């Protein structure tokens, strides 16, 4: 297996790991973190919150790895696009790690909330609301937008040089454009974070990434066919 083939397979695996880890983390954490009495719920489900945070960290490492894995392939055609992909996917990863830190902060806050009892409930709820507001803007806006910019770069380059079939990279360009628009609308508080509109907008790229991952693992990238165009 040559280097490009190996890098493509690794990237495909990382796509799947990131998606699976993120999906499981959301299924574990969202019912707790989004509950009306989330501070009490978090304190009562410490183990679940720690697992969710670990999965978010795993997703973050995988997302950064995707950019790093694509770099050796992309730099043969555009060094700037390759660096940009790495940079924005690392920014995305850092946002995810910060989100995990916020969750651990909420866990510590929830434990103090339970110890304090009803007398100081408003104080702890205010702090919790501030942490959650910052985390939602970071996760639903900045993180997604960083991912979108990085993904747009590699899908555009893959489309231009036919590194994968154009129907696949074109699908990625359309899907990531929809996600970009919804992310900007969330950051501007025009639509709610991860509401129906944003979830529907994210569906095309969510499905495309799994097909893309399987293609990279099974077929790799067609660097040899793209080389004459790059020259």
C-alpha positions as CSV (number, residue, x, y, z in Angstrom):
1,X,0.0,0.0,0.0
2,X,1.5,3.4,-1.1
3,X,1.6,6.4,1.2
4,X,-1.4,8.2,-0.5
5,X,-3.5,5.0,-0.3
6,X,-2.6,4.6,3.4
7,X,-3.3,8.2,4.3
8,X,-6.7,8.0,2.5
9,X,-7.6,4.9,4.4
10,X,-6.6,6.4,7.8
11,X,-8.6,9.6,7.0
12,X,-11.6,7.4,6.2
13,X,-11.4,5.6,9.5
14,X,-11.0,8.9,11.3
15,X,-14.2,10.2,9.7
16,X,-16.1,7.2,11.0
17,X,-14.5,7.4,14.5
18,X,-15.4,11.1,14.7
19,X,-19.0,10.5,13.6
20,X,-19.6,7.5,15.9
21,X,-17.9,9.2,18.9
22,X,-19.9,12.4,18.4
23,X,-23.2,10.6,17.9
24,X,-22.8,8.5,21.0
25,X,-21.6,11.6,23.0
26,X,-24.7,13.5,21.9
27,X,-27.0,10.6,22.7
28,X,-25.5,10.4,26.2
29,X,-25.0,14.0,27.1
30,X,-27.9,15.9,25.4
31,X,-30.8,14.5,27.5
32,X,-28.8,15.4,30.6
33,X,-27.4,18.8,29.6
34,X,-30.7,20.0,27.9
35,X,-32.9,19.0,30.8
36,X,-34.7,21.9,32.7
37,X,-33.1,20.8,35.9
38,X,-29.7,20.1,34.2
39,X,-27.6,20.9,37.2
40,X,-29.3,18.2,39.3
41,X,-29.2,15.8,36.4
42,X,-25.5,16.4,35.7
43,X,-24.6,15.8,39.4
44,X,-26.7,12.6,39.5
45,X,-25.1,11.3,36.2
46,X,-21.4,12.0,36.8
47,X,-20.3,8.8,35.1
48,X,-22.3,9.5,32.0
49,X,-21.0,13.0,31.8
50,X,-17.3,11.8,32.1
51,X,-17.9,9.2,29.3
52,X,-19.5,11.9,27.1
53,X,-16.6,14.2,27.7
54,X,-14.1,11.5,26.8
55,X,-16.0,10.8,23.6
56,X,-16.0,14.5,22.7
57,X,-12.2,14.4,23.2
58,X,-11.9,11.4,21.0
59,X,-13.9,13.1,18.3
60,X,-11.7,16.2,18.6
61,X,-8.5,14.2,18.1
62,X,-10.1,12.4,15.1
63,X,-11.2,15.7,13.5
64,X,-7.7,17.2,13.8
65,X,-6.3,13.9,12.4
66,X,-8.5,14.2,9.3
67,X,-6.8,17.5,8.4
68,X,-3.3,16.1,9.1
69,X,-4.0,13.0,7.1
70,X,-5.2,14.9,4.1
71,X,-2.3,17.3,4.1
72,X,0.3,15.0,2.3
73,X,-2.3,14.3,-0.4
74,X,-3.5,17.9,-0.9
75,X,-0.1,19.6,-0.8
76,X,0.7,18.0,-4.2
77,X,-1.9,20.2,-5.7
78,X,-2.2,23.2,-3.5
79,X,0.0,23.9,-0.4
80,X,-2.2,26.8,0.7
81,X,-5.4,24.7,0.6
82,X,-3.6,21.9,2.4
83,X,-2.4,24.2,5.2
84,X,-5.9,25.8,5.4
85,X,-7.5,22.4,5.8
86,X,-5.2,21.5,8.6
87,X,-5.6,24.9,10.3
88,X,-9.4,25.0,10.3
89,X,-9.8,21.4,11.3
90,X,-7.4,21.9,14.2
91,X,-9.5,25.0,15.2
92,X,-12.6,22.8,15.1
93,X,-10.8,20.3,17.3
94,X,-9.8,23.0,19.8
95,X,-13.4,24.2,20.0
96,X,-14.6,20.6,20.7
97,X,-12.0,20.3,23.5
98,X,-13.2,23.6,25.0
99,X,-16.7,22.3,24.8
100,X,-15.5,19.3,26.8
101,X,-13.9,21.6,29.4
102,X,-17.2,23.5,29.7
103,X,-19.0,20.2,30.4
104,X,-16.5,19.3,33.1
105,X,-17.0,22.8,34.6
106,X,-20.7,22.2,34.6
107,X,-20.1,18.9,36.4
108,X,-18.1,20.7,39.1
109,X,-20.8,23.4,39.3
110,X,-23.6,20.9,39.6
111,X,-21.9,19.1,42.5
112,X,-21.5,22.4,44.4
113,X,-25.1,23.2,43.5
114,X,-26.3,20.0,45.2
115,X,-24.2,20.7,48.2
116,X,-25.4,24.2,48.6
117,X,-29.1,23.3,48.5
118,X,-32.0,25.6,47.6
119,X,-30.7,28.7,49.3
120,X,-28.1,29.5,46.7
121,X,-29.9,27.9,43.7
122,X,-30.2,31.1,41.7
123,X,-26.5,31.8,42.0
124,X,-25.5,28.5,40.6
125,X,-28.2,28.5,37.9
126,X,-26.9,31.9,36.7
127,X,-23.3,30.6,36.4
128,X,-24.6,27.5,34.6
129,X,-26.6,29.6,32.2
130,X,-23.6,31.6,31.3
131,X,-21.4,28.5,30.7
132,X,-24.1,26.9,28.6
133,X,-24.7,30.1,26.5
134,X,-21.0,30.3,25.7
135,X,-20.7,26.6,25.0
136,X,-23.7,26.7,22.6
137,X,-22.4,29.6,20.6
138,X,-19.0,27.9,20.5
139,X,-20.3,24.5,19.5
140,X,-23.2,25.4,17.2
141,X,-21.4,28.4,15.5
142,X,-17.7,28.7,15.7
143,X,-16.9,25.0,15.7
144,X,-19.2,24.2,12.9
145,X,-18.1,27.1,10.8
146,X,-14.4,26.1,11.2
147,X,-15.3,22.6,10.1
148,X,-17.2,24.0,7.1
149,X,-14.3,26.1,5.9
150,X,-11.8,23.3,6.2
151,X,-14.2,20.8,4.6
152,X,-15.0,23.2,1.7
153,X,-11.3,23.5,0.9
154,X,-10.7,19.7,0.6
155,X,-14.0,19.0,-1.2
156,X,-13.2,21.9,-3.7
157,X,-9.7,20.5,-4.3
158,X,-11.0,16.9,-4.6
159,X,-13.6,18.1,-7.1
160,X,-11.2,20.2,-9.2
161,X,-8.6,17.4,-9.6
162,X,-11.0,14.5,-9.5
163,X,-9.3,12.8,-6.6
164,X,-12.6,11.0,-6.0
165,X,-15.6,10.9,-8.3
166,X,-17.1,14.3,-8.8
167,X,-20.6,13.3,-7.8
168,X,-19.0,12.5,-4.3
169,X,-17.0,15.7,-3.9
170,X,-19.8,17.8,-5.4
171,X,-22.2,16.3,-2.9
172,X,-19.8,17.3,-0.2
173,X,-19.6,20.9,-1.6
174,X,-23.4,21.2,-1.6
175,X,-23.8,19.6,1.9
176,X,-21.1,21.8,3.5
177,X,-22.6,24.9,2.0
178,X,-25.9,24.2,3.6
179,X,-24.2,23.6,6.9
180,X,-22.2,26.8,6.6
181,X,-25.4,28.9,6.0
182,X,-27.1,27.3,9.0
183,X,-24.0,27.9,11.2
184,X,-23.9,31.6,10.4
185,X,-27.6,31.9,11.1
186,X,-27.1,30.3,14.5
187,X,-24.2,32.6,15.3
188,X,-26.4,35.6,14.4
189,X,-29.2,34.2,16.6
190,X,-31.6,34.0,13.6
191,X,-32.3,30.3,14.2
192,X,-31.8,28.2,17.3
193,X,-28.7,26.0,17.7
194,X,-29.4,22.4,16.6
195,X,-33.0,23.2,16.0
196,X,-35.0,21.6,13.2
197,X,-33.6,24.0,10.5
198,X,-30.0,23.3,11.4
199,X,-30.5,19.6,11.8
200,X,-32.1,19.3,8.4
201,X,-29.3,21.4,6.9
202,X,-26.7,19.1,8.4
203,X,-28.3,15.9,7.1
204,X,-26.8,15.9,3.5
205,X,-23.2,16.3,4.7
206,X,-23.7,13.8,7.6
207,X,-24.6,11.1,5.1
208,X,-22.0,12.2,2.5
209,X,-19.2,12.0,5.1
210,X,-20.0,8.3,5.7
211,X,-20.1,7.5,2.0
212,X,-16.9,9.6,1.5
213,X,-15.2,7.7,4.4
214,X,-16.1,4.3,2.9
215,X,-14.8,5.4,-0.5
216,X,-11.5,6.5,1.0
217,X,-11.0,3.2,2.8
218,X,-12.1,1.0,-0.1
219,X,-10.8,3.0,-3.1
220,X,-8.4,5.7,-1.8
221,X,-7.7,8.8,-4.0
222,X,-6.9,8.9,-7.6
223,X,-3.7,11.0,-7.4
224,X,-2.1,9.6,-10.6
225,X,-5.1,10.7,-12.7
226,X,-5.0,14.2,-11.1
227,X,-1.2,14.7,-11.6
228,X,-1.4,15.9,-15.2
229,X,-4.0,18.5,-14.3
230,X,-1.9,19.8,-11.4
231,X,1.1,20.0,-13.7
